[in-house]
Amino acid sequence: QVQVVESGGGLVQAGGSLRLSCTASGFAFNTYAMGWFRQAPGKEREGLACTWNGGATYYTESVKGRFTISRDNAKNTLYLQMNSLKPEDTAMYYCAQCFASVQGSIVAIIPRPDFRAWGQGTQVTVSS
């Protein structure tokens, strides 16, 4: 069955860096766009980045220039390099199959409607 497992979160000071990983199984990883999402307590889930196998990548404005998404298809693994972290980046981070909605300069990262296999997530906490 489809499964994703996120890891790499932790506690970091503002301005620091973390690298998240997401290992996927149960589907043809290299044929799907994959992305990162996060959800902070009391807030809606936010899509952050989405990358296609051919290299096309989209970021939402809140993380553009600070976060970098990448993938290793040989390892069925998705990564998120997070630099210049801010306290407002504190959230649970998840990976999922995704697509991007682009309207002019506005980018929305959205999970595939048929994706149901959300993982446990990995907690990122940024202290000020």
C-alpha positions in Angstrom: 0.0 0.0 0.0 1.0 3.6 -0.5 3.1 4.8 2.4 5.3 7.9 3.2 7.5 8.3 6.2 8.8 11.8 7.1 11.9 12.4 9.2 14.6 15.0 10.0 12.6 17.4 12.1 13.9 18.9 15.4 14.5 22.0 17.5 16.6 24.7 15.9 17.3 28.3 16.6 16.0 31.1 14.3 18.4 31.4 11.4 19.3 27.8 11.5 18.8 24.9 9.0 17.3 21.5 8.8 16.9 18.9 6.1 13.8 16.8 6.0 13.4 13.5 4.3 10.4 11.6 3.1 10.7 7.9 2.1 7.9 6.6 -0.1 6.8 3.1 -1.0 3.8 1.3 -2.6 3.7 3.4 -5.8 5.9 4.4 -8.7 7.6 7.3 -7.0 9.3 8.6 -10.1 6.0 9.1 -12.0 4.4 11.4 -9.4 5.0 15.0 -8.5 5.9 15.1 -4.8 5.6 17.9 -2.4 5.9 19.2 1.2 3.2 20.5 3.4 3.0 21.8 6.9 0.4 22.4 9.6 0.8 24.5 12.7 -1.6 24.2 15.7 -4.8 26.0 15.0 -3.9 26.7 11.4 -4.9 25.1 8.1 -2.5 22.9 6.2 -0.2 24.9 3.9 1.5 23.6 0.8 5.1 24.6 0.5 6.8 23.1 -2.5 6.1 20.6 -5.3 8.5 19.0 -7.7 8.1 16.9 -10.8 10.4 14.2 -12.0 11.5 16.4 -14.9 12.8 19.1 -12.6 9.9 21.6 -12.7 9.5 23.0 -9.2 7.2 25.4 -7.5 7.3 27.1 -4.1 4.9 29.2 -2.2 5.9 32.7 -1.5 6.4 32.1 2.2 9.3 29.7 1.7 10.7 30.8 -1.7 14.4 31.5 -1.5 14.8 29.8 1.9 13.6 26.2 1.2 14.8 23.9 -1.5 12.9 20.7 -2.5 14.7 17.8 -4.2 14.2 14.2 -4.9 16.3 11.0 -5.3 14.2 8.6 -7.4 16.7 5.8 -7.0 16.0 5.9 -3.2 12.2 6.8 -3.5 13.1 9.8 -1.3 12.0 13.4 -1.2 14.0 16.1 0.6 13.4 19.6 1.9 16.4 21.7 2.7 15.3 24.5 5.0 17.6 27.5 5.6 17.1 30.8 7.4 14.4 29.2 9.6 12.0 31.5 11.4 9.8 30.9 14.4 6.8 31.0 12.1 8.1 27.9 10.3 7.3 25.9 13.5 4.8 23.2 12.4 4.4 19.5 11.6 5.8 18.8 8.2 4.3 16.2 5.8 5.0 15.0 2.3 2.4 13.9 -0.3 1.8 13.6 -4.0 1.0 17.0 -5.2 0.2 19.4 -8.0 0.6 23.2 -8.3 -2.0 25.8 -9.3 -0.3 28.8 -10.8 -2.2 32.0 -11.5 0.1 34.7 -12.5 2.6 35.1 -9.7 0.4 33.2 -7.2 1.4 29.6 -6.6 -0.7 27.2 -4.6 0.7 23.8 -3.7 -2.1 21.3 -3.4 -2.1 17.6 -2.4 -3.6 15.2 -5.0 -7.2 14.7 -4.2 -6.8 10.9 -4.3 -3.8 10.9 -2.0 -4.9 9.4 1.3 -1.7 8.0 2.8 -0.6 10.9 5.0 2.3 10.0 7.3 2.9 10.9 10.9 4.8 13.9 9.9 8.0 15.3 11.4 7.9 18.2 13.9 10.0 21.3 13.2 10.3 23.8 16.1 12.2 27.1 15.6 13.0 29.0 18.7 13.5 32.8 18.7 
